Amino acid sequence: MIYKISYNKKVKKFIEKQSKDQRLRIYEAINKLPDGDVKRMQTKQELYRLRVGEFRFVYEIIHDEIIISVIDADNRGDIYKKYK
């Protein structure tokens, strides 16, 4: 099944701050969702995280609408503090 991917405004801004190589790598990984280095978040079972190098992207899957909504992005050490 092919999912439509939607980005939070904050996530788009985070990605656009990265170098061109990093941006390409990030978009490539996000476009492969729900495959990739993905795990369910331990604290919020409806959320998942995608690992792309040192960055983590938090997203949710809305099965009814066939949408993956990327809701947050940050460095490895900071993203998990937000979801305790």
mmCIF file of the N, C-alpha and C atoms, coordinates in Angstrom:
data_MODEL
# 
_entry.id   MODEL 
# 
loop_
_atom_site.group_PDB 
_atom_site.id 
_atom_site.type_symbol 
_atom_site.label_atom_id 
_atom_site.label_alt_id 
_atom_site.label_comp_id 
_atom_site.label_asym_id 
_atom_site.label_entity_id 
_atom_site.label_seq_id 
_atom_site.pdbx_PDB_ins_code 
_atom_site.Cartn_x 
_atom_site.Cartn_y 
_atom_site.Cartn_z 
_atom_site.occupancy 
_atom_site.B_iso_or_equiv 
_atom_site.pdbx_formal_charge 
_atom_site.auth_seq_id 
_atom_site.auth_comp_id 
_atom_site.auth_asym_id 
_atom_site.auth_atom_id 
_atom_site.pdbx_PDB_model_num 
ATOM 1   N N  . MET A 1 1  ? 0.838  -1.172 0.000  1.00 0.00 ? 1  MET A N  1 
ATOM 2   C CA . MET A 1 1  ? 0.000  0.000  0.000  1.00 0.00 ? 1  MET A CA 1 
ATOM 3   C C  . MET A 1 1  ? 0.894  1.249  0.000  1.00 0.00 ? 1  MET A C  1 
ATOM 4   N N  . ILE A 1 2  ? 0.543  2.222  -0.795 1.00 0.00 ? 2  ILE A N  1 
ATOM 5   C CA . ILE A 1 2  ? 1.315  3.460  -0.890 1.00 0.00 ? 2  ILE A CA 1 
ATOM 6   C C  . ILE A 1 2  ? 0.645  4.522  -0.026 1.00 0.00 ? 2  ILE A C  1 
ATOM 7   N N  . TYR A 1 3  ? 1.424  5.103  0.866  1.00 0.00 ? 3  TYR A N  1 
ATOM 8   C CA . TYR A 1 3  ? 0.932  6.137  1.764  1.00 0.00 ? 3  TYR A CA 1 
ATOM 9   C C  . TYR A 1 3  ? 1.284  7.525  1.240  1.00 0.00 ? 3  TYR A C  1 
ATOM 10  N N  . LYS A 1 4  ? 0.396  8.471  1.463  1.00 0.00 ? 4  LYS A N  1 
ATOM 11  C CA . LYS A 1 4  ? 0.699  9.874  1.200  1.00 0.00 ? 4  LYS A CA 1 
ATOM 12  C C  . LYS A 1 4  ? 1.446  10.380 2.431  1.00 0.00 ? 4  LYS A C  1 
ATOM 13  N N  . ILE A 1 5  ? 2.480  11.182 2.237  1.00 0.00 ? 5  ILE A N  1 
ATOM 14  C CA . ILE A 1 5  ? 3.276  11.677 3.356  1.00 0.00 ? 5  ILE A CA 1 
ATOM 15  C C  . ILE A 1 5  ? 3.003  13.159 3.546  1.00 0.00 ? 5  ILE A C  1 
ATOM 16  N N  . SER A 1 6  ? 2.665  13.515 4.780  1.00 0.00 ? 6  SER A N  1 
ATOM 17  C CA . SER A 1 6  ? 2.463  14.930 5.104  1.00 0.00 ? 6  SER A CA 1 
ATOM 18  C C  . SER A 1 6  ? 3.496  15.334 6.155  1.00 0.00 ? 6  SER A C  1 
ATOM 19  N N  . TYR A 1 7  ? 3.966  16.575 6.039  1.00 0.00 ? 7  TYR A N  1 
ATOM 20  C CA . TYR A 1 7  ? 5.003  17.085 6.926  1.00 0.00 ? 7  TYR A CA 1 
ATOM 21  C C  . TYR A 1 7  ? 4.452  18.220 7.776  1.00 0.00 ? 7  TYR A C  1 
ATOM 22  N N  . ASN A 1 8  ? 4.790  18.204 9.037  1.00 0.00 ? 8  ASN A N  1 
ATOM 23  C CA . ASN A 1 8  ? 4.524  19.322 9.917  1.00 0.00 ? 8  ASN A CA 1 
ATOM 24  C C  . ASN A 1 8  ? 5.412  20.474 9.461  1.00 0.00 ? 8  ASN A C  1 
ATOM 25  N N  . LYS A 1 9  ? 4.964  21.699 9.655  1.00 0.00 ? 9  LYS A N  1 
ATOM 26  C CA . LYS A 1 9  ? 5.731  22.874 9.243  1.00 0.00 ? 9  LYS A CA 1 
ATOM 27  C C  . LYS A 1 9  ? 7.112  22.905 9.912  1.00 0.00 ? 9  LYS A C  1 
ATOM 28  N N  . LYS A 1 10 ? 7.164  22.526 11.180 1.00 0.00 ? 10 LYS A N  1 
ATOM 29  C CA . LYS A 1 10 ? 8.419  22.494 11.938 1.00 0.00 ? 10 LYS A CA 1 
ATOM 30  C C  . LYS A 1 10 ? 9.401  21.478 11.331 1.00 0.00 ? 10 LYS A C  1 
ATOM 31  N N  . VAL A 1 11 ? 8.886  20.355 10.893 1.00 0.00 ? 11 VAL A N  1 
ATOM 32  C CA . VAL A 1 11 ? 9.725  19.304 10.299 1.00 0.00 ? 11 VAL A CA 1 
ATOM 33  C C  . VAL A 1 11 ? 10.314 19.783 8.976  1.00 0.00 ? 11 VAL A C  1 
ATOM 34  N N  . LYS A 1 12 ? 9.493  20.409 8.146  1.00 0.00 ? 12 LYS A N  1 
ATOM 35  C CA . LYS A 1 12 ? 9.992  20.940 6.865  1.00 0.00 ? 12 LYS A CA 1 
ATOM 36  C C  . LYS A 1 12 ? 11.120 21.933 7.101  1.00 0.00 ? 12 LYS A C  1 
ATOM 37  N N  . LYS A 1 13 ? 10.942 22.807 8.072  1.00 0.00 ? 13 LYS A N  1 
ATOM 38  C CA . LYS A 1 13 ? 11.958 23.813 8.398  1.00 0.00 ? 13 LYS A CA 1 
ATOM 39  C C  . LYS A 1 13 ? 13.250 23.137 8.872  1.00 0.00 ? 13 LYS A C  1 
ATOM 40  N N  . PHE A 1 14 ? 13.108 22.108 9.708  1.00 0.00 ? 14 PHE A N  1 
ATOM 41  C CA . PHE A 1 14 ? 14.264 21.366 10.210 1.00 0.00 ? 14 PHE A CA 1 
ATOM 42  C C  . PHE A 1 14 ? 15.043 20.729 9.058  1.00 0.00 ? 14 PHE A C  1 
ATOM 43  N N  . ILE A 1 15 ? 14.333 20.110 8.135  1.00 0.00 ? 15 ILE A N  1 
ATOM 44  C CA . ILE A 1 15 ? 14.977 19.440 7.001  1.00 0.00 ? 15 ILE A CA 1 
ATOM 45  C C  . ILE A 1 15 ? 15.681 20.454 6.104  1.00 0.00 ? 15 ILE A C  1 
ATOM 46  N N  . GLU A 1 16 ? 15.029 21.560 5.836  1.00 0.00 ? 16 GLU A N  1 
ATOM 47  C CA . GLU A 1 16 ? 15.603 22.561 4.931  1.00 0.00 ? 16 GLU A CA 1 
ATOM 48  C C  . GLU A 1 16 ? 16.853 23.234 5.496  1.00 0.00 ? 16 GLU A C  1 
ATOM 49  N N  . LYS A 1 17 ? 17.068 23.170 6.798  1.00 0.00 ? 17 LYS A N  1 
ATOM 50  C CA . LYS A 1 17 ? 18.276 23.720 7.422  1.00 0.00 ? 17 LYS A CA 1 
ATOM 51  C C  . LYS A 1 17 ? 19.507 22.847 7.169  1.00 0.00 ? 17 LYS A C  1 
ATOM 52  N N  . GLN A 1 18 ? 19.282 21.599 6.802  1.00 0.00 ? 18 GLN A N  1 
ATOM 53  C CA . GLN A 1 18 ? 20.379 20.649 6.629  1.00 0.00 ? 18 GLN A CA 1 
ATOM 54  C C  . GLN A 1 18 ? 21.082 20.874 5.290  1.00 0.00 ? 18 GLN A C  1 
ATOM 55  N N  . SER A 1 19 ? 22.272 20.287 5.179  1.00 0.00 ? 19 SER A N  1 
ATOM 56  C CA . SER A 1 19 ? 23.015 20.384 3.918  1.00 0.00 ? 19 SER A CA 1 
ATOM 57  C C  . SER A 1 19 ? 22.257 19.642 2.818  1.00 0.00 ? 19 SER A C  1 
ATOM 58  N N  . LYS A 1 20 ? 22.612 19.908 1.574  1.00 0.00 ? 20 LYS A N  1 
ATOM 59  C CA . LYS A 1 20 ? 21.922 19.295 0.439  1.00 0.00 ? 20 LYS A CA 1 
ATOM 60  C C  . LYS A 1 20 ? 21.995 17.769 0.495  1.00 0.00 ? 20 LYS A C  1 
ATOM 61  N N  . ASP A 1 21 ? 23.175 17.229 0.809  1.00 0.00 ? 21 ASP A N  1 
ATOM 62  C CA . ASP A 1 21 ? 23.326 15.774 0.900  1.00 0.00 ? 21 ASP A CA 1 
ATOM 63  C C  . ASP A 1 21 ? 22.437 15.187 1.975  1.00 0.00 ? 21 ASP A C  1 
ATOM 64  N N  . GLN A 1 22 ? 22.402 15.858 3.136  1.00 0.00 ? 22 GLN A N  1 
ATOM 65  C CA . GLN A 1 22 ? 21.563 15.384 4.243  1.00 0.00 ? 22 GLN A CA 1 
ATOM 66  C C  . GLN A 1 22 ? 20.090 15.440 3.867  1.00 0.00 ? 22 GLN A C  1 
ATOM 67  N N  . ARG A 1 23 ? 19.676 16.546 3.226  1.00 0.00 ? 23 ARG A N  1 
ATOM 68  C CA . ARG A 1 23 ? 18.269 16.687 2.821  1.00 0.00 ? 23 ARG A CA 1 
ATOM 69  C C  . ARG A 1 23 ? 17.859 15.544 1.900  1.00 0.00 ? 23 ARG A C  1 
ATOM 70  N N  . LEU A 1 24 ? 18.692 15.248 0.913  1.00 0.00 ? 24 LEU A N  1 
ATOM 71  C CA . LEU A 1 24 ? 18.377 14.166 -0.023 1.00 0.00 ? 24 LEU A CA 1 
ATOM 72  C C  . LEU A 1 24 ? 18.255 12.833 0.713  1.00 0.00 ? 24 LEU A C  1 
ATOM 73  N N  . ARG A 1 25 ? 19.176 12.591 1.620  1.00 0.00 ? 25 ARG A N  1 
ATOM 74  C CA . ARG A 1 25 ? 19.170 11.347 2.401  1.00 0.00 ? 25 ARG A CA 1 
ATOM 75  C C  . ARG A 1 25 ? 17.911 11.256 3.261  1.00 0.00 ? 25 ARG A C  1 
ATOM 76  N N  . ILE A 1 26 ? 17.522 12.375 3.880  1.00 0.00 ? 26 ILE A N  1 
ATOM 77  C CA . ILE A 1 26 ? 16.339 12.404 4.735  1.00 0.00 ? 26 ILE A CA 1 
ATOM 78  C C  . ILE A 1 26 ? 15.072 12.171 3.919  1.00 0.00 ? 26 ILE A C  1 
ATOM 79  N N  . TYR A 1 27 ? 14.905 12.917 2.828  1.00 0.00 ? 27 TYR A N  1 
ATOM 80  C CA . TYR A 1 27 ? 13.703 12.749 1.994  1.00 0.00 ? 27 TYR A CA 1 
ATOM 81  C C  . TYR A 1 27 ? 13.615 11.343 1.411  1.00 0.00 ? 27 TYR A C  1 
ATOM 82  N N  . GLU A 1 28 ? 14.749 10.791 1.051  1.00 0.00 ? 28 GLU A N  1 
ATOM 83  C CA . GLU A 1 28 ? 14.773 9.423  0.526  1.00 0.00 ? 28 GLU A CA 1 
ATOM 84  C C  . GLU A 1 28 ? 14.271 8.435  1.575  1.00 0.00 ? 28 GLU A C  1 
ATOM 85  N N  . ALA A 1 29 ? 14.748 8.581  2.814  1.00 0.00 ? 29 ALA A N  1 
ATOM 86  C CA . ALA A 1 29 ? 14.327 7.693  3.899  1.00 0.00 ? 29 ALA A CA 1 
ATOM 87  C C  . ALA A 1 29 ? 12.851 7.870  4.229  1.00 0.00 ? 29 ALA A C  1 
ATOM 88  N N  . ILE A 1 30 ? 12.381 9.108  4.267  1.00 0.00 ? 30 ILE A N  1 
ATOM 89  C CA . ILE A 1 30 ? 10.978 9.367  4.588  1.00 0.00 ? 30 ILE A CA 1 
ATOM 90  C C  . ILE A 1 30 ? 10.064 8.833  3.496  1.00 0.00 ? 30 ILE A C  1 
ATOM 91  N N  . ASN A 1 31 ? 10.478 8.952  2.246  1.00 0.00 ? 31 ASN A N  1 
ATOM 92  C CA . ASN A 1 31 ? 9.648  8.456  1.140  1.00 0.00 ? 31 ASN A CA 1 
ATOM 93  C C  . ASN A 1 31 ? 9.536  6.944  1.115  1.00 0.00 ? 31 ASN A C  1 
ATOM 94  N N  . LYS A 1 32 ? 10.434 6.238  1.801  1.00 0.00 ? 32 LYS A N  1 
ATOM 95  C CA . LYS A 1 32 ? 10.370 4.777  1.873  1.00 0.00 ? 32 LYS A CA 1 
ATOM 96  C C  . LYS A 1 32 ? 9.470  4.282  3.003  1.00 0.00 ? 32 LYS A C  1 
ATOM 97  N N  . LEU A 1 33 ? 8.972  5.212  3.846  1.00 0.00 ? 33 LEU A N  1 
ATOM 98  C CA . LEU A 1 33 ? 8.119  4.805  4.964  1.00 0.00 ? 33 LEU A CA 1 
ATOM 99  C C  . LEU A 1 33 ? 6.923  4.030  4.458  1.00 0.00 ? 33 LEU A C  1 
ATOM 100 N N  . PRO A 1 34 ? 6.447  3.055  5.176  1.00 0.00 ? 34 PRO A N  1 
ATOM 101 C CA . PRO A 1 34 ? 6.770  2.643  6.538  1.00 0.00 ? 34 PRO A CA 1 
ATOM 102 C C  . PRO A 1 34 ? 7.960  1.685  6.653  1.00 0.00 ? 34 PRO A C  1 
ATOM 103 N N  . ASP A 1 35 ? 8.760  1.536  5.614  1.00 0.00 ? 35 ASP A N  1 
ATOM 104 C CA . ASP A 1 35 ? 9.965  0.702  5.690  1.00 0.00 ? 35 ASP A CA 1 
ATOM 105 C C  . ASP A 1 35 ? 11.152 1.549  6.131  1.00 0.00 ? 35 ASP A C  1 
ATOM 106 N N  . GLY A 1 36 ? 12.222 0.902  6.546  1.00 0.00 ? 36 GLY A N  1 
ATOM 107 C CA . GLY A 1 36 ? 13.419 1.617  6.971  1.00 0.00 ? 36 GLY A CA 1 
ATOM 108 C C  . GLY A 1 36 ? 13.753 1.286  8.411  1.00 0.00 ? 36 GLY A C  1 
ATOM 109 N N  . ASP A 1 37 ? 14.624 2.071  9.014  1.00 0.00 ? 37 ASP A N  1 
ATOM 110 C CA . ASP A 1 37 ? 15.004 1.867  10.414 1.00 0.00 ? 37 ASP A CA 1 
ATOM 111 C C  . ASP A 1 37 ? 13.928 2.495  11.292 1.00 0.00 ? 37 ASP A C  1 
ATOM 112 N N  . VAL A 1 38 ? 12.838 1.760  11.472 1.00 0.00 ? 38 VAL A N  1 
ATOM 113 C CA . VAL A 1 38 ? 11.640 2.259  12.145 1.00 0.00 ? 38 VAL A CA 1 
ATOM 114 C C  . VAL A 1 38 ? 11.385 1.432  13.397 1.00 0.00 ? 38 VAL A C  1 
ATOM 115 N N  . LYS A 1 39 ? 10.996 2.118  14.467 1.00 0.00 ? 39 LYS A N  1 
ATOM 116 C CA . LYS A 1 39 ? 10.586 1.442  15.702 1.00 0.00 ? 39 LYS A CA 1 
ATOM 117 C C  . LYS A 1 39 ? 9.398  2.187  16.278 1.00 0.00 ? 39 LYS A C  1 
ATOM 118 N N  . ARG A 1 40 ? 8.589  1.454  17.016 1.00 0.00 ? 40 ARG A N  1 
ATOM 119 C CA . ARG A 1 40 ? 7.464  2.064  17.722 1.00 0.00 ? 40 ARG A CA 1 
ATOM 120 C C  . ARG A 1 40 ? 8.008  2.783  18.944 1.00 0.00 ? 40 ARG A C  1 
ATOM 121 N N  . MET A 1 41 ? 7.490  3.980  19.233 1.00 0.00 ? 41 MET A N  1 
ATOM 122 C CA . MET A 1 41 ? 7.923  4.727  20.417 1.00 0.00 ? 41 MET A CA 1 
ATOM 123 C C  . MET A 1 41 ? 7.435  3.996  21.664 1.00 0.00 ? 41 MET A C  1 
ATOM 124 N N  . GLN A 1 42 ? 8.293  3.868  22.661 1.00 0.00 ? 42 GLN A N  1 
ATOM 125 C CA . GLN A 1 42 ? 7.925  3.131  23.872 1.00 0.00 ? 42 GLN A CA 1 
ATOM 126 C C  . GLN A 1 42 ? 6.881  3.861  24.697 1.00 0.00 ? 42 GLN A C  1 
ATOM 127 N N  . THR A 1 43 ? 6.958  5.180  24.751 1.00 0.00 ? 43 THR A N  1 
ATOM 128 C CA . THR A 1 43 ? 6.040  5.932  25.603 1.00 0.00 ? 43 THR A CA 1 
ATOM 129 C C  . THR A 1 43 ? 4.693  6.193  24.942 1.00 0.00 ? 43 THR A C  1 
ATOM 130 N N  . LYS A 1 44 ? 4.679  6.366  23.640 1.00 0.00 ? 44 LYS A N  1 
ATOM 131 C CA . LYS A 1 44 ? 3.437  6.641  22.898 1.00 0.00 ? 44 LYS A CA 1 
ATOM 132 C C  . LYS A 1 44 ? 3.295  5.568  21.823 1.00 0.00 ? 44 LYS A C  1 
ATOM 133 N N  . GLN A 1 45 ? 2.481  4.579  22.077 1.00 0.00 ? 45 GLN A N  1 
ATOM 134 C CA . GLN A 1 45 ? 2.387  3.426  21.194 1.00 0.00 ? 45 GLN A CA 1 
ATOM 135 C C  . GLN A 1 45 ? 1.834  3.741  19.808 1.00 0.00 ? 45 GLN A C  1 
ATOM 136 N N  . GLU A 1 46 ? 1.133  4.867  19.652 1.00 0.00 ? 46 GLU A N  1 
ATOM 137 C CA . GLU A 1 46 ? 0.595  5.207  18.329 1.00 0.00 ? 46 GLU A CA 1 
ATOM 138 C C  . GLU A 1 46 ? 1.618  5.937  17.463 1.00 0.00 ? 46 GLU A C  1 
ATOM 139 N N  . LEU A 1 47 ? 2.779  6.272  18.043 1.00 0.00 ? 47 LEU A N  1 
ATOM 140 C CA . LEU A 1 47 ? 3.820  6.988  17.313 1.00 0.00 ? 47 LEU A CA 1 
ATOM 141 C C  . LEU A 1 47 ? 4.985  6.061  16.979 1.00 0.00 ? 47 LEU A C  1 
ATOM 142 N N  . TYR A 1 48 ? 5.668  6.392  15.889 1.00 0.00 ? 48 TYR A N  1 
ATOM 143 C CA . TYR A 1 48 ? 6.843  5.645  15.447 1.00 0.00 ? 48 TYR A CA 1 
ATOM 144 C C  . TYR A 1 48 ? 7.990  6.619  15.264 1.00 0.00 ? 48 TYR A C  1 
ATOM 145 N N  . ARG A 1 49 ? 9.207  6.084  15.236 1.00 0.00 ? 49 ARG A N  1 
ATOM 146 C CA . ARG A 1 49 ? 10.364 6.931  14.951 1.00 0.00 ? 49 ARG A CA 1 
ATOM 147 C C  . ARG A 1 49 ? 11.143 6.338  13.795 1.00 0.00 ? 49 ARG A C  1 
ATOM 148 N N  . LEU A 1 50 ? 11.676 7.239  12.991 1.00 0.00 ? 50 LEU A N  1 
ATOM 149 C CA . LEU A 1 50 ? 12.531 6.862  11.865 1.00 0.00 ? 50 LEU A CA 1 
ATOM 150 C C  . LEU A 1 50 ? 13.923 7.390  12.170 1.00 0.00 ? 50 LEU A C  1 
ATOM 151 N N  . ARG A 1 51 ? 14.912 6.543  12.044 1.00 0.00 ? 51 ARG A N  1 
ATOM 152 C CA . ARG A 1 51 ? 16.293 6.940  12.283 1.00 0.00 ? 51 ARG A CA 1 
ATOM 153 C C  . ARG A 1 51 ? 16.964 7.191  10.937 1.00 0.00 ? 51 ARG A C  1 
ATOM 154 N N  . VAL A 1 52 ? 17.536 8.395  10.789 1.00 0.00 ? 52 VAL A N  1 
ATOM 155 C CA . VAL A 1 52 ? 18.310 8.750  9.596  1.00 0.00 ? 52 VAL A CA 1 
ATOM 156 C C  . VAL A 1 52 ? 19.610 9.359  10.116 1.00 0.00 ? 52 VAL A C  1 
ATOM 157 N N  . GLY A 1 53 ? 20.646 8.532  10.240 1.00 0.00 ? 53 GLY A N  1 
ATOM 158 C CA . GLY A 1 53 ? 21.910 8.998  10.796 1.00 0.00 ? 53 GLY A CA 1 
ATOM 159 C C  . GLY A 1 53 ? 21.723 9.471  12.220 1.00 0.00 ? 53 GLY A C  1 
ATOM 160 N N  . GLU A 1 54 ? 22.122 10.708 12.509 1.00 0.00 ? 54 GLU A N  1 
ATOM 161 C CA . GLU A 1 54 ? 22.007 11.249 13.859 1.00 0.00 ? 54 GLU A CA 1 
ATOM 162 C C  . GLU A 1 54 ? 20.641 11.881 14.123 1.00 0.00 ? 54 GLU A C  1 
ATOM 163 N N  . PHE A 1 55 ? 19.772 11.899 13.131 1.00 0.00 ? 55 PHE A N  1 
ATOM 164 C CA . PHE A 1 55 ? 18.468 12.528 13.267 1.00 0.00 ? 55 PHE A CA 1 
ATOM 165 C C  . PHE A 1 55 ? 17.381 11.490 13.506 1.00 0.00 ? 55 PHE A C  1 
ATOM 166 N N  . ARG A 1 56 ? 16.337 11.928 14.211 1.00 0.00 ? 56 ARG A N  1 
ATOM 167 C CA . ARG A 1 56 ? 15.169 11.091 14.444 1.00 0.00 ? 56 ARG A CA 1 
ATOM 168 C C  . ARG A 1 56 ? 13.935 11.857 14.004 1.00 0.00 ? 56 ARG A C  1 
ATOM 169 N N  . PHE A 1 57 ? 13.023 11.151 13.365 1.00 0.00 ? 57 PHE A N  1 
ATOM 170 C CA . PHE A 1 57 ? 11.766 11.728 12.902 1.00 0.00 ? 57 PHE A CA 1 
ATOM 171 C C  . PHE A 1 57 ? 10.628 10.936 13.522 1.00 0.00 ? 57 PHE A C  1 
ATOM 172 N N  . VAL A 1 58 ? 9.712  11.635 14.164 1.00 0.00 ? 58 VAL A N  1 
ATOM 173 C CA . VAL A 1 58 ? 8.573  10.998 14.803 1.00 0.00 ? 58 VAL A CA 1 
ATOM 174 C C  . VAL A 1 58 ? 7.381  11.155 13.864 1.00 0.00 ? 58 VAL A C  1 
ATOM 175 N N  . TYR A 1 59 ? 6.659  10.057 13.673 1.00 0.00 ? 59 TYR A N  1 
ATOM 176 C CA . TYR A 1 59 ? 5.513  10.109 12.765 1.00 0.00 ? 59 TYR A CA 1 
ATOM 177 C C  . TYR A 1 59 ? 4.406  9.195  13.251 1.00 0.00 ? 59 TYR A C  1 
ATOM 178 N N  . GLU A 1 60 ? 3.237  9.408  12.707 1.00 0.00 ? 60 GLU A N  1 
ATOM 179 C CA . GLU A 1 60 ? 2.098  8.545  12.992 1.00 0.00 ? 60 GLU A CA 1 
ATOM 180 C C  . GLU A 1 60 ? 1.502  8.078  11.669 1.00 0.00 ? 60 GLU A C  1 
ATOM 181 N N  . ILE A 1 61 ? 0.886  6.924  11.712 1.00 0.00 ? 61 ILE A N  1 
ATOM 182 C CA . ILE A 1 61 ? 0.242  6.370  10.516 1.00 0.00 ? 61 ILE A CA 1 
ATOM 183 C C  . ILE A 1 61 ? -1.266 6.479  10.707 1.00 0.00 ? 61 ILE A C  1 
ATOM 184 N N  . ILE A 1 62 ? -1.916 7.128  9.769  1.00 0.00 ? 62 ILE A N  1 
ATOM 185 C CA . ILE A 1 62 ? -3.376 7.257  9.792  1.00 0.00 ? 62 ILE A CA 1 
ATOM 186 C C  . ILE A 1 62 ? -3.900 6.296  8.722  1.00 0.00 ? 62 ILE A C  1 
ATOM 187 N N  . HIS A 1 63 ? -4.222 5.086  9.151  1.00 0.00 ? 63 HIS A N  1 
ATOM 188 C CA . HIS A 1 63 ? -4.593 4.019  8.215  1.00 0.00 ? 63 HIS A CA 1 
ATOM 189 C C  . HIS A 1 63 ? -5.872 4.323  7.447  1.00 0.00 ? 63 HIS A C  1 
ATOM 190 N N  . ASP A 1 64 ? -6.833 4.968  8.095  1.00 0.00 ? 64 ASP A N  1 
ATOM 191 C CA . ASP A 1 64 ? -8.119 5.260  7.446  1.00 0.00 ? 64 ASP A CA 1 
ATOM 192 C C  . ASP A 1 64 ? -7.932 6.121  6.205  1.00 0.00 ? 64 ASP A C  1 
ATOM 193 N N  . GLU A 1 65 ? -6.993 7.067  6.275  1.00 0.00 ? 65 GLU A N  1 
ATOM 194 C CA . GLU A 1 65 ? -6.787 8.006  5.182  1.00 0.00 ? 65 GLU A CA 1 
ATOM 195 C C  . GLU A 1 65 ? -5.543 7.693  4.358  1.00 0.00 ? 65 GLU A C  1 
ATOM 196 N N  . ILE A 1 66 ? -4.835 6.609  4.709  1.00 0.00 ? 66 ILE A N  1 
ATOM 197 C CA . ILE A 1 66 ? -3.605 6.187  4.039  1.00 0.00 ? 66 ILE A CA 1 
ATOM 198 C C  . ILE A 1 66 ? -2.590 7.339  4.017  1.00 0.00 ? 66 ILE A C  1 
ATOM 199 N N  . ILE A 1 67 ? -2.340 7.893  5.204  1.00 0.00 ? 67 ILE A N  1 
ATOM 200 C CA . ILE A 1 67 ? -1.416 9.019  5.350  1.00 0.00 ? 67 ILE A CA 1 
ATOM 201 C C  . ILE A 1 67 ? -0.387 8.702  6.428  1.00 0.00 ? 67 ILE A C  1 
ATOM 202 N N  . ILE A 1 68 ? 0.850  9.077  6.172  1.00 0.00 ? 68 ILE A N  1 
ATOM 203 C CA . ILE A 1 68 ? 1.889  9.080  7.195  1.00 0.00 ? 68 ILE A CA 1 
ATOM 204 C C  . ILE A 1 68 ? 2.174  10.539 7.485  1.00 0.00 ? 68 ILE A C  1 
ATOM 205 N N  . SER A 1 69 ? 1.970  10.933 8.729  1.00 0.00 ? 69 SER A N  1 
ATOM 206 C CA . SER A 1 69 ? 2.151  12.320 9.134  1.00 0.00 ? 69 SER A CA 1 
ATOM 207 C C  . SER A 1 69 ? 3.434  12.437 9.960  1.00 0.00 ? 69 SER A C  1 
ATOM 208 N N  . VAL A 1 70 ? 4.449  13.098 9.395  1.00 0.00 ? 70 VAL A N  1 
ATOM 209 C CA . VAL A 1 70 ? 5.716  13.309 10.103 1.00 0.00 ? 70 VAL A CA 1 
ATOM 210 C C  . VAL A 1 70 ? 5.500  14.524 10.995 1.00 0.00 ? 70 VAL A C  1 
ATOM 211 N N  . ILE A 1 71 ? 5.537  14.314 12.324 1.00 0.00 ? 71 ILE A N  1 
ATOM 212 C CA . ILE A 1 71 ? 5.132  15.364 13.250 1.00 0.00 ? 71 ILE A CA 1 
ATOM 213 C C  . ILE A 1 71 ? 6.280  16.029 13.999 1.00 0.00 ? 71 ILE A C  1 
ATOM 214 N N  . ASP A 1 72 ? 7.455  15.414 14.039 1.00 0.00 ? 72 ASP A N  1 
ATOM 215 C CA . ASP A 1 72 ? 8.557  16.029 14.768 1.00 0.00 ? 72 ASP A CA 1 
ATOM 216 C C  . ASP A 1 72 ? 9.887  15.519 14.234 1.00 0.00 ? 72 ASP A C  1 
ATOM 217 N N  . ALA A 1 73 ? 10.932 16.353 14.411 1.00 0.00 ? 73 ALA A N  1 
ATOM 218 C CA . ALA A 1 73 ? 12.283 15.999 13.976 1.00 0.00 ? 73 ALA A CA 1 
ATOM 219 C C  . ALA A 1 73 ? 13.278 16.684 14.893 1.00 0.00 ? 73 ALA A C  1 
ATOM 220 N N  . ASP A 1 74 ? 14.353 15.982 15.207 1.00 0.00 ? 74 ASP A N  1 
ATOM 221 C CA . ASP A 1 74 ? 15.398 16.574 16.043 1.00 0.00 ? 74 ASP A CA 1 
ATOM 222 C C  . ASP A 1 74 ? 16.600 15.642 16.059 1.00 0.00 ? 74 ASP A C  1 
ATOM 223 N N  . ASN A 1 75 ? 17.636 16.076 16.761 1.00 0.00 ? 75 ASN A N  1 
ATOM 224 C CA . ASN A 1 75 ? 18.817 15.245 16.941 1.00 0.00 ? 75 ASN A CA 1 
ATOM 225 C C  . ASN A 1 75 ? 18.490 14.096 17.879 1.00 0.00 ? 75 ASN A C  1 
ATOM 226 N N  . ARG A 1 76 ? 19.282 13.063 17.817 1.00 0.00 ? 76 ARG A N  1 
ATOM 227 C CA . ARG A 1 76 ? 19.044 11.852 18.573 1.00 0.00 ? 76 ARG A CA 1 
ATOM 228 C C  . ARG A 1 76 ? 18.830 12.112 20.065 1.00 0.00 ? 76 ARG A C  1 
ATOM 229 N N  . GLY A 1 77 ? 19.694 12.891 20.682 1.00 0.00 ? 77 GLY A N  1 
ATOM 230 C CA . GLY A 1 77 ? 19.614 13.110 22.121 1.00 0.00 ? 77 GLY A CA 1 
ATOM 231 C C  . GLY A 1 77 ? 18.417 13.931 22.560 1.00 0.00 ? 77 GLY A C  1 
ATOM 232 N N  . ASP A 1 78 ? 17.918 14.791 21.700 1.00 0.00 ? 78 ASP A N  1 
ATOM 233 C CA . ASP A 1 78 ? 16.863 15.717 22.093 1.00 0.00 ? 78 ASP A CA 1 
ATOM 234 C C  . ASP A 1 78 ? 15.453 15.196 21.838 1.00 0.00 ? 78 ASP A C  1 
ATOM 235 N N  . ILE A 1 79 ? 15.273 14.404 20.828 1.00 0.00 ? 79 ILE A N  1 
ATOM 236 C CA . ILE A 1 79 ? 13.918 13.994 20.432 1.00 0.00 ? 79 ILE A CA 1 
ATOM 237 C C  . ILE A 1 79 ? 13.257 13.122 21.494 1.00 0.00 ? 79 ILE A C  1 
ATOM 238 N N  . TYR A 1 80 ? 14.016 12.238 22.130 1.00 0.00 ? 80 TYR A N  1 
ATOM 239 C CA . TYR A 1 80 ? 13.425 11.323 23.107 1.00 0.00 ? 80 TYR A CA 1 
ATOM 240 C C  . TYR A 1 80 ? 13.014 12.053 24.385 1.00 0.00 ? 80 TYR A C  1 
ATOM 241 N N  . LYS A 1 81 ? 13.661 13.171 24.706 1.00 0.00 ? 81 LYS A N  1 
ATOM 242 C CA . LYS A 1 81 ? 13.295 13.953 25.893 1.00 0.00 ? 81 LYS A CA 1 
ATOM 243 C C  . LYS A 1 81 ? 11.890 14.517 25.761 1.00 0.00 ? 81 LYS A C  1 
ATOM 244 N N  . LYS A 1 82 ? 11.474 14.802 24.550 1.00 0.00 ? 82 LYS A N  1 
ATOM 245 C CA . LYS A 1 82 ? 10.150 15.381 24.313 1.00 0.00 ? 82 LYS A CA 1 
ATOM 246 C C  . LYS A 1 82 ? 9.031  14.382 24.519 1.00 0.00 ? 82 LYS A C  1 
ATOM 247 N N  . TYR A 1 83 ? 9.339  13.090 24.393 1.00 0.00 ? 83 TYR A N  1 
ATOM 248 C CA . TYR A 1 83 ? 8.300  12.055 24.409 1.00 0.00 ? 83 TYR A CA 1 
ATOM 249 C C  . TYR A 1 83 ? 8.431  11.102 25.591 1.00 0.00 ? 83 TYR A C  1 
ATOM 250 N N  . LYS A 1 84 ? 8.851  11.613 26.723 1.00 0.00 ? 84 LYS A N  1 
ATOM 251 C CA . LYS A 1 84 ? 8.951  10.784 27.939 1.00 0.00 ? 84 LYS A CA 1 
ATOM 252 C C  . LYS A 1 84 ? 7.618  10.639 28.594 1.00 0.00 ? 84 LYS A C  1 
# 
